Amino acid sequence: MTSQNPKEELVEHLPALRAFARSLTRDHSSADDLVQDTVVKAWSNFDKFKEGTNLKAWLFTILRNTFYSTIRKGKWETEDPDGVMAGQLSVKPAHDGVMAMAEFKDAFHILPDDQREALTLVGASGFSYEEAALMCDCAVGTIKSRVNRARSKLVELLDMGEGESIAGEDAATLAALSNTPA
């Protein structure tokens, strides 16, 4: 990033914030609301932002904290026990690539929140383990473990063979996941 006004730089991070929000909320509308809440909080607290530090990491931390605070307050509960609503929202894949992506998305959403979050930050958003650990307020080893467990679980859920791996592909796949309808 160039050394520009952080308020102007904020706009550059909106697509990444939206992708991260969608990976957490699994819903376009909720993700947009979460990003909006994040921008409002960031804008009103720019006096607390330290110039020269990582604005993107600061914004991601605000987004993450806002998401978990909202969950704790119980505002994100949507009951669909029989899956009727989810069934109406899904579209049957037109070809193998769409089916593979749908299988990946289903497997990805089965992951526990902390593993999905770690894999999204490190794999799709390009943060280092150290940056992700700071944003998640945990040890670097914890982030590495979460990413490793998430990758292993995805391999298991997707019935991948011995020689197959998602380690080199997860960034592109997660980026695609973040930009496709859930």
Disulfide bonds with the S-S distance in Angstrom:
none
